[in-house]
Amino acid sequence: MRLNKFDLNNLVCLDALLAEKSITRAAERLFLSRPAMSNALARLREYFNDELLIQVGKVMVPTPFALSLHKPVRDLLLQTQAIISASPADIDLATVKRKISVTCSDYVTSLFIPLVLARIYEHAPGIAIDIRPFSARFLEEIKSGEVDFLITSDTVITDAHPCEPLFKDTFSCVLWEGNPDIRETLSLKQYLEVGHVVAQWGVGRVKALDETFLQSRNLTRCVQVWVSTFTHIPQCIVGTGRIGTLPTRLANWAAQHWPLRVLDCPVPIPPLIEVMQWHEYQQADPVHSWIRNQFRQVGAMFDDQAN
């Protein structure tokens, strides 16, 4: 479709180019060939009479004009997506074909998401779910509409888009059941002095809530191993004198799969409040709303089990 002699399909290419700052990655994002994306960039440059992206060394840098286009183009595409995704309130879930993307931790993926998937599959088997790990860009992903849902701690969400609490959890410590140095309780002195296994996510090494809380209290623990997920922590503790700090549900789950003991954490880490967040343009989407309700109901079930 053309508007004022502009092929609107090129807006999708422009959005990908400005997001990826790379012809190759933009092409991969839209499942196009590199020559096709290169031709799209050439057409965009000709139409706007601006280079849009300039090669500087090994990277492409947006021009000032391109930067001014980034948010309006993204917003326009999100609004368009919201319009074409809209359907009557009495939708037939059994016939819906959609792909929904969710960024969340492996803790949420391991214990929460499977229950949500079962509910979705029962009523809407045509809805495909793309579960994505955390990266340093997790907030940008929700702001730009790259993902449909972000499930994370309420301490790190953005104020720019709707959100809703799902469930709460506390923190506990896990240690190898053969650990000879720690018995039935764990003192603060032991907690700070013993070796720890901690989780940080992605290239940007996003810290977990327990680490940021300790830093805010000027408490420093002896970190000896860094892993990329919560669920790697238990395996790296077995056979050692190290400990890990995990959400209590995950700690108890791990103790069922590995030779571990679960102890109270001697540091008063605030409860973990997991929330779901979505882009404001998806607020009225009936399918999106139905999926939010599935998250909501499983979250309520989680909290009921904890009480």
C-alpha positions as a printed Julia matrix, in Angstrom:
307×3 Matrix{Float64}:
   0.0     0.0    0.0
   1.22    3.49  -0.85
   0.47    6.79   0.89
   1.77    9.99  -0.65
   3.87    7.82  -3.0
   5.44    6.05   0.01
   5.29    2.27   0.27
   4.07    1.66   3.83
   5.81   -1.72   3.86
   9.05    0.22   4.05
   8.03    1.53   7.49
   8.43   -1.99   8.87
  11.93   -2.13   7.37
  12.75    1.32   8.73
  11.62    0.27  12.2
  13.83   -2.83  12.08
  16.82   -0.87  10.76
  16.57    1.78  13.45
  16.15   -0.86  16.17
  18.99   -3.13  15.03
  21.34   -0.53  13.45
  22.44   -3.29  11.13
  21.23   -4.36   7.69
  21.99   -8.0    8.43
  20.2    -8.13  11.81
  17.25   -6.11  10.48
  16.91   -8.59   7.62
  17.01  -11.52  10.03
  14.41   -9.87  12.24
  11.96   -9.62   9.33
  12.98  -12.92   7.7
  14.23  -11.09   4.59
  17.42  -11.51   2.6
  20.22   -9.04   3.18
  19.97   -7.69  -0.4
  16.22   -7.11   0.07
  16.84   -5.1    3.26
  19.67   -3.21   1.58
  17.3    -2.27  -1.27
  14.68   -1.13   1.28
  17.25    1.12   2.94
  18.16    2.58  -0.45
  14.48    3.38  -1.13
  14.09    4.95   2.3
  17.19    7.09   1.79
  15.88    8.27  -1.56
  12.41    9.1   -0.22
  13.59   10.98   2.88
  16.68   12.46   1.17
  18.72   11.43   4.2
  21.32    8.7    4.76
  19.37    7.47   7.83
  22.19    5.06   8.8
  25.87    5.84   8.31
  28.63    3.26   8.48
  31.15    4.23  11.18
  33.84    1.6   11.49
  32.06   -1.71  12.05
  28.75   -0.21  13.2
  25.95    1.79  11.63
  24.99    5.04  13.36
  21.58    6.71  12.86
  21.54   10.27  11.59
  19.81   12.93  13.71
  16.84   12.77  11.33
  16.64    8.98  11.69
  16.68    9.3   15.47
  13.74   11.72  15.25
  11.79    9.08  13.3
  12.43    6.13  15.6
   9.72    6.67  18.23
   6.99    7.94  15.86
   7.53    4.98  13.52
   7.5     2.5   16.41
   4.35    4.04  17.88
   2.62    4.01  14.51
   3.37    0.32  13.98
   2.22   -0.55  17.5
  -1.05    1.32  16.96
  -1.49   -0.44  13.63
  -0.86   -3.79  15.27
  -3.43   -2.99  17.96
  -6.01   -2.11  15.29
  -5.53   -5.22  13.17
  -5.4    -7.46  16.27
  -8.69   -6.13  17.57
 -11.62   -8.51  17.33
 -15.11   -8.77  18.83
 -15.36   -9.41  22.54
 -16.97  -12.8   21.88
 -13.92  -14.18  20.07
 -13.71  -17.89  19.42
 -10.51  -18.74  21.29
 -10.32  -22.15  19.64
  -9.73  -20.49  16.25
  -7.31  -17.72  17.33
  -3.86  -17.83  15.71
  -1.41  -15.52  17.49
   2.17  -15.47  18.69
   2.69  -14.0   22.16
   6.16  -13.21  23.47
   7.07  -13.12  27.16
  10.33  -11.99  28.78
  10.82  -13.51  32.24
  13.37  -15.16  34.5
  14.04  -18.89  34.51
  12.38  -18.99  37.95
   9.12  -17.82  36.38
   9.7   -20.06  33.36
  10.25  -23.14  35.52
   7.4   -22.85  38.02
   4.82  -20.33  36.79
   4.76  -20.37  33.0
   3.99  -24.13  32.59
   0.71  -23.66  34.49
  -0.2   -20.7   32.28
   0.68  -22.65  29.12
  -1.6   -25.51  30.13
  -4.53  -23.11  30.59
  -3.88  -21.38  27.27
  -3.54  -24.67  25.41
  -6.8   -25.98  26.84
  -8.84  -23.08  25.47
  -6.72  -21.57  22.67
  -4.28  -24.14  21.25
  -3.54  -21.87  18.28
  -1.79  -19.3   20.46
   1.98  -19.8   20.26
   4.15  -18.6   23.15
   7.72  -17.31  22.75
   9.5   -17.32  26.14
  12.53  -15.03  26.14
  15.33  -14.76  28.72
  16.29  -11.53  30.42
  18.83   -9.26  28.78
  20.09   -5.78  29.55
  17.39   -4.52  27.14
  14.39   -6.01  28.94
  12.79   -2.62  29.64
  13.44   -1.41  26.11
  11.73   -4.57  24.81
   8.46   -3.68  26.52
   8.71    0.05  25.74
   9.25   -0.66  22.05
   6.6    -3.38  21.9
   9.14   -6.04  20.92
   7.59   -8.34  23.51
   3.98   -8.65  24.61
   4.65   -9.26  28.3
   7.39   -8.62  30.79
   7.21  -10.58  34.06
   9.68   -9.3   36.6
  10.12   -7.76  40.04
   8.04   -4.69  40.8
  11.28   -2.84  41.58
  12.46   -2.64  37.98
   9.37   -2.0   35.84
   8.75    1.18  33.88
   6.05    3.68  34.87
   5.18    4.32  31.24
   2.98    1.24  30.69
   0.29   -0.74  32.53
   1.3    -3.39  35.03
  -0.32   -5.67  37.58
   1.05   -7.79  40.46
   0.91  -11.56  39.95
   2.32  -13.25  43.06
   4.77  -12.88  45.94
   7.65  -14.96  47.22
  10.28  -14.75  49.95
  13.98  -15.61  49.74
  15.73  -18.66  51.22
  19.22  -20.11  51.15
  20.2   -23.45  49.65
  23.29  -25.49  50.49
  24.57  -28.98  49.79
  23.13  -31.5   52.25
  26.66  -32.76  52.85
  27.95  -29.32  53.88
  29.84  -29.96  57.18
  30.16  -26.3   58.22
  26.54  -25.14  58.3
  23.92  -27.0   60.3
  20.32  -26.03  61.07
  20.68  -22.25  60.9
  22.75  -19.73  58.99
  24.08  -16.65  60.77
  24.63  -13.3   59.06
  28.38  -13.66  59.64
  28.39  -17.06  57.92
  26.2   -15.74  55.13
  28.62  -12.93  54.3
  31.81  -14.98  54.68
  30.94  -18.25  52.93
  31.28  -18.57  49.15
  28.18  -17.77  47.09
  26.83  -18.77  43.7
  24.78  -15.9   42.22
  22.77  -15.33  39.05
  23.2   -12.44  36.63
  21.51  -12.22  33.24
  22.68  -11.38  29.76
  25.64   -9.5   28.39
  24.81   -6.56  30.63
  24.87   -8.85  33.7
  21.51   -7.8   35.12
  21.58   -8.34  38.9
  18.93  -10.2   40.89
  16.88   -8.52  43.62
  18.91  -10.06  46.46
  22.15   -8.6   45.11
  20.75   -5.1   44.64
  19.27   -5.18  48.16
  22.59   -6.2   49.71
  24.34   -3.41  47.85
  21.78   -0.9   49.11
  22.63   -2.0   52.68
  26.4    -1.89  52.05
  26.59   -5.64  52.69
  29.15   -7.57  50.66
  29.08  -11.33  50.33
  31.86  -13.54  49.0
  30.79  -14.34  45.45
  32.8   -17.19  43.95
  30.63  -18.31  41.03
  28.42  -16.34  38.62
  25.84  -18.16  36.49
  23.31  -16.95  33.95
  20.12  -18.38  35.5
  18.61  -19.09  38.91
  18.23  -22.78  38.05
  21.98  -23.17  37.53
  22.66  -22.18  41.14
  21.64  -25.47  42.84
  23.74  -27.61  40.53
  26.81  -25.47  41.2
  26.37  -25.84  44.96
  26.2   -29.63  45.16
  29.47  -31.11  46.43
  30.79  -27.75  47.67
  30.63  -25.56  50.78
  29.03  -22.74  48.83
  25.48  -21.43  49.23
  22.92  -19.69  47.06
  20.02  -17.32  47.64
  16.84  -18.19  45.75
  13.13  -17.38  45.77
  11.7   -19.8   48.32
   9.46  -21.66  45.85
  12.44  -22.29  43.61
  14.63  -23.3   46.57
  12.08  -25.93  47.65
  11.71  -27.13  44.07
  15.5   -27.47  43.77
  15.68  -29.47  47.01
  13.36  -32.03  45.39
  15.76  -32.51  42.48
  19.22  -32.2   44.05
  20.74  -33.13  47.45
  20.18  -29.73  49.03
  18.93  -28.24  52.27
  16.83  -25.07  52.47
  17.47  -22.6   55.31
  16.03  -19.24  56.27
  17.96  -16.32  54.82
  19.57  -14.26  57.62
  19.3   -11.07  55.56
  15.86   -9.37  55.63
  15.47   -9.2   51.87
  12.04   -7.69  51.0
   9.53  -10.1   49.46
   9.79  -10.63  45.73
   6.67   -9.25  44.05
   6.4   -10.53  40.49
   4.36   -8.32  38.17
   3.29   -8.5   34.56
   3.68   -5.48  32.33
   2.48   -4.85  28.8
   2.48   -2.0   26.29
  -0.36    0.5   26.63
  -1.37   -0.03  23.0
  -2.34   -3.63  23.82
  -4.67   -2.65  26.66
  -7.88   -3.12  24.63
  -6.8    -6.18  22.62
  -9.32   -8.92  23.63
  -6.89  -11.8   23.07
  -4.21  -10.0   25.02
  -6.74   -9.28  27.75
  -7.74  -12.95  27.94
  -4.09  -14.0   28.28
  -3.58  -11.43  31.04
  -6.46  -13.09  32.86
  -4.73  -16.48  32.6
  -1.6   -14.98  34.16
  -3.77  -13.35  36.82
  -5.56  -16.57  37.79
  -2.38  -18.63  38.02
  -0.79  -15.89  40.11
  -3.74  -15.97  42.53
  -3.4   -19.73  42.78
   0.31  -19.34  43.59
  -0.43  -16.96  46.44
  -3.24  -19.16  47.75
  -0.86  -22.13  47.95
   1.65  -20.03  49.91
  -0.93  -18.97  52.54
